[in-house]
Each structure stands twice: as structure tokens, then as C-alpha cells.
Amino acid sequence: MNPARTALLAIDMQRDFLAPGGYAAAAGMDIAALRQPVRAMQRLLDVARGLGMLVVHTREGHRPDLADCPPSKLARSRKAGAEIGSAGPLGRLLVRGEFGHDFIDELTPLPGEPVIDKPGYNAFHQTDLSQILKNRGIEHLVLTGVTTEVCVQSTLRDAIDRGYLCTLVGDACGSAYPHLHAAALQMVEVEGGVFGRVTDCTSLIKGLEHPEKMS
């Protein structure tokens, strides 16, 4: 794995998903489970930044007028008990510019690190992520963040179709549902790695720091 051709994606580490009073909490999700990857992501970010790797952060959220929120998605959020755009302790749920939409303090982007504001689950959908990666000559994506079975998986599958090599870091991804997290990881490596490969934080760090030992 060549750090110069590799980008670390930190997907949706926002207060709306990881803090009490946000979207996930309103939908009845286990915030403690969603926060489990925070420490692993901090370790990975420190290493990636030290190696000069491209680090990209994503946030899911919508315009204040919700013009970019499909009615079907809005209806699903209403059914879950966390209607997008409704008022909460951290501001309007999943609305850009609100306190809950921004990143948790532990994983704040550094100046110069691209932030992708996405209206959907997939970080490539209706964003300039593809252009950013192309401009930097990126060939390999390391995916981390929440949730493993939704936004991380959606981004991973699109990336594979676009020709990227992909590595999913299991302990640097989180889900409120352990069985779905496990299933999402298992799906990646079927058929000889149809969606890339799965690793853990420690193994990946060794590979980044010693790329000659890692294919």
C-alpha cells in the first residue's frame, strides 16, 4: 500500500450520529456502540497525517430548506422517530450548519483536509469526492466511520465499481447493531474479495509504515 496513492476516508463522524440528542439517539440507536471506532480512527489519522496521506472527511446532511432531501428519505426518517429537519437538542437533525451536523471534537478535520458534505449515504453521490481523488492520483481507499452497514458500505460499493482498491478497517467502523456490523464485514471478502479486503487498525498501521511488506 503506497501512502502517496492512498486516501483515508473518515465517514460521518458527526454529533448527529455520535452524541446524545442527535439523529441516531432520536432514532433509538446505541450511541456507545457507534462511538466504538473513535480511538482506532484517532490512531489511524495520526499515522496517515504523519505520512502525508490524503485524509477526507464526510458529513451526511441536507440544505436548511430540505430541497435536496428525497421525500422517501424524509418519510423513512419520520418513521424512525428522527425526522430530518426536526428540532433537537443539537439543532435541526441532519441539517447543514447545525451543531449536530458537525464533527465530534475528537475527530475534527485539520485545516486543508477536504470535507465532503453529502446528501445521501454514498460519499460519491452528488459530491466532488471523485474529482478530489483523481486530482491527487489516488488508487487505494481506506474506509472508516459510521455506519458500517449503511454509509460505509454504500461508499465502498461505489468505489469498487469506480476501480479503486479498497480496504475496510473493521475496528475503525461502527454500527449500533453488532450483527449488521459483522455481516457487513463478512460481505466484503466473499468471492475472493469482491468488495476489497478487511483488516484491523494495528495491521493497517504496520502496512502503511512498512509498505514493502504489504501487497
C-alpha positions as CSV (number, residue, x, y, z in Angstrom):
1,M,0.0,0.0,0.0
2,N,1.6,3.2,-1.2
3,P,0.7,6.1,1.2
4,A,1.1,8.6,-1.7
5,R,-1.6,6.8,-3.7
6,T,-3.9,6.1,-0.7
7,A,-6.6,8.1,0.9
8,L,-8.2,7.7,4.3
9,L,-11.9,8.3,4.3
10,A,-13.4,9.2,7.7
11,I,-17.1,8.8,7.1
12,D,-19.8,10.8,9.0
13,M,-18.2,11.1,12.4
14,Q,-20.8,13.7,13.4
15,R,-22.5,14.7,16.6
16,D,-25.8,13.7,14.9
17,F,-24.6,10.1,14.9
18,L,-22.3,10.0,17.9
19,A,-23.7,12.4,20.5
20,P,-26.7,12.3,22.8
21,G,-29.5,14.4,21.4
22,G,-28.6,13.8,17.7
23,Y,-30.3,12.0,14.9
24,A,-29.1,8.5,15.9
25,A,-30.1,8.9,19.5
26,A,-33.6,10.2,18.4
27,A,-33.9,7.1,16.3
28,G,-33.2,4.8,19.3
29,M,-29.7,3.8,18.2
30,D,-26.9,2.7,20.7
31,I,-24.6,5.7,20.8
32,A,-22.0,3.9,22.8
33,A,-21.7,1.2,20.1
34,L,-21.5,3.9,17.4
35,R,-18.6,5.5,19.2
36,Q,-16.5,2.4,19.5
37,P,-14.3,3.2,16.5
38,V,-13.3,6.6,17.7
39,R,-10.0,5.6,19.3
40,A,-8.9,3.4,16.3
41,M,-9.7,6.3,14.0
42,Q,-7.6,8.7,16.0
43,R,-4.7,6.3,15.8
44,L,-5.1,5.9,12.0
45,L,-5.5,9.6,11.5
46,D,-2.3,10.3,13.4
47,V,-0.4,7.9,11.2
48,A,-2.0,8.9,7.9
49,R,-1.2,12.6,8.6
50,G,2.3,11.8,9.6
51,L,2.8,10.0,6.3
52,G,1.3,12.9,4.3
53,M,-1.7,10.8,3.1
54,L,-4.8,12.5,1.8
55,V,-7.5,12.4,4.6
56,V,-11.1,13.1,3.6
57,H,-13.9,13.6,6.0
58,T,-17.6,13.3,5.1
59,R,-20.8,14.6,6.7
60,E,-24.3,13.5,5.8
61,G,-26.8,16.3,5.9
62,H,-29.2,18.4,3.9
63,R,-29.8,22.0,3.0
64,P,-31.9,24.0,5.5
65,D,-34.8,24.1,3.1
66,L,-34.5,20.3,2.7
67,A,-34.7,20.8,-1.1
68,D,-32.1,18.1,-1.6
69,C,-33.7,15.5,0.7
70,P,-35.8,13.0,-1.2
71,P,-39.4,12.6,0.1
72,S,-38.8,8.9,0.5
73,K,-35.8,9.5,2.8
74,L,-37.7,12.1,4.8
75,A,-40.5,9.7,5.2
76,R,-38.1,6.9,6.4
77,S,-36.6,9.3,9.0
78,R,-40.1,10.2,10.2
79,K,-40.9,6.5,10.6
80,A,-37.7,6.0,12.6
81,G,-38.8,8.7,15.0
82,A,-36.0,11.1,13.9
83,E,-37.4,13.2,11.1
84,I,-34.8,15.0,9.2
85,G,-35.1,18.8,9.8
86,S,-37.0,18.5,13.0
87,A,-35.7,20.3,16.1
88,G,-33.5,18.6,18.6
89,P,-31.1,19.4,21.4
90,L,-28.2,19.7,18.9
91,G,-30.2,21.7,16.4
92,R,-32.3,20.5,13.4
93,L,-31.5,16.9,12.7
94,L,-29.1,16.2,9.8
95,V,-29.2,19.8,8.6
96,R,-26.1,21.5,7.4
97,G,-24.8,24.3,9.6
98,E,-26.4,22.9,12.8
99,F,-24.3,22.0,15.8
100,G,-25.3,18.3,15.4
101,H,-24.2,18.2,11.8
102,D,-20.6,19.0,12.6
103,F,-17.9,16.6,13.6
104,I,-17.2,15.3,17.1
105,D,-14.4,17.1,18.9
106,E,-12.1,14.0,18.9
107,L,-12.1,13.8,15.1
108,T,-12.1,17.4,13.9
109,P,-10.5,17.8,10.4
110,L,-7.3,19.7,10.3
111,P,-7.0,22.8,8.1
112,G,-6.6,21.7,4.4
113,E,-8.3,18.3,4.8
114,P,-11.2,18.1,2.4
115,V,-14.7,17.9,3.9
116,I,-17.4,16.3,1.7
117,D,-21.0,17.3,2.5
118,K,-23.2,14.6,1.1
119,P,-27.0,14.5,0.8
120,G,-27.0,10.7,0.6
121,Y,-25.4,7.6,2.1
122,N,-22.8,7.2,-0.6
123,A,-20.0,9.7,-0.4
124,F,-19.7,9.8,-4.2
125,H,-23.3,10.7,-4.8
126,Q,-23.8,14.4,-5.8
127,T,-20.4,15.4,-4.4
128,D,-16.9,16.3,-5.8
129,L,-15.2,13.4,-4.0
130,S,-14.3,11.7,-7.3
131,Q,-12.6,14.8,-8.6
132,I,-10.6,15.3,-5.4
133,L,-9.3,11.7,-5.5
134,K,-8.5,12.0,-9.2
135,N,-6.6,15.2,-8.7
136,R,-4.4,13.5,-6.1
137,G,-3.8,10.4,-8.2
138,I,-5.5,8.2,-5.5
139,E,-5.8,4.5,-6.3
140,H,-6.5,2.9,-2.9
141,L,-9.1,3.9,-0.4
142,V,-9.1,3.1,3.3
143,L,-12.6,3.3,4.7
144,T,-13.6,4.1,8.3
145,G,-16.5,5.6,10.1
146,V,-20.2,5.0,10.6
147,T,-22.3,3.2,10.0
148,T,-20.7,0.1,8.7
149,E,-23.8,-1.3,7.0
150,V,-25.1,1.9,5.5
151,C,-22.8,4.9,4.6
152,V,-19.6,3.0,4.8
153,Q,-20.9,0.1,2.7
154,S,-22.6,2.4,0.2
155,T,-19.4,4.3,-0.4
156,L,-17.3,1.1,-0.6
157,R,-19.5,-0.5,-3.2
158,D,-19.5,2.6,-5.4
159,A,-15.7,2.9,-5.0
160,I,-15.2,-0.7,-6.2
161,D,-17.3,0.0,-9.3
162,R,-15.1,3.0,-10.0
163,G,-12.0,0.9,-10.0
164,Y,-10.5,1.8,-6.6
165,L,-8.7,-0.7,-4.4
166,C,-10.5,-0.7,-1.1
167,T,-9.6,-1.6,2.5
168,L,-12.3,-1.6,5.2
169,V,-10.9,-1.2,8.7
170,G,-13.2,-3.3,10.9
171,D,-12.4,-1.8,14.3
172,A,-12.4,1.7,12.8
173,C,-16.0,1.3,11.7
174,G,-19.1,1.4,13.9
175,S,-22.7,0.3,14.0
176,A,-25.5,0.4,16.5
177,Y,-26.2,-3.2,15.6
178,P,-23.3,-5.7,16.1
179,H,-24.9,-8.4,13.9
180,L,-25.1,-6.0,11.0
181,H,-21.6,-4.7,11.6
182,A,-20.3,-8.3,11.5
183,A,-22.4,-9.2,8.4
184,A,-21.2,-6.1,6.5
185,L,-17.6,-7.0,7.2
186,Q,-18.2,-10.6,6.0
187,M,-19.7,-9.4,2.8
188,V,-16.6,-7.6,1.7
189,E,-14.3,-10.6,1.4
190,V,-16.6,-13.1,-0.3
191,E,-15.7,-14.4,-3.8
192,G,-12.1,-13.7,-3.2
193,G,-12.6,-10.1,-2.0
194,V,-15.5,-8.9,-4.2
195,F,-15.6,-5.6,-2.3
196,G,-11.9,-5.4,-1.3
197,R,-10.4,-6.6,2.0
198,V,-11.0,-6.2,5.7
199,T,-8.2,-5.5,8.2
200,D,-7.8,-4.0,11.7
201,C,-6.2,-0.8,12.8
202,T,-3.0,-2.3,14.1
203,S,-2.4,-4.3,11.0
204,L,-3.1,-1.4,8.7
205,I,-0.7,0.9,10.5
206,K,2.0,-1.7,10.1
207,G,1.3,-1.9,6.4
208,L,1.3,1.9,6.0
209,E,4.5,2.4,7.9
210,H,6.2,-0.6,6.0
211,P,4.5,-0.7,2.6
212,E,7.2,-3.0,1.2
213,K,5.8,-5.8,3.4
214,M,2.2,-5.3,2.2
215,S,0.8,-6.1,-1.2
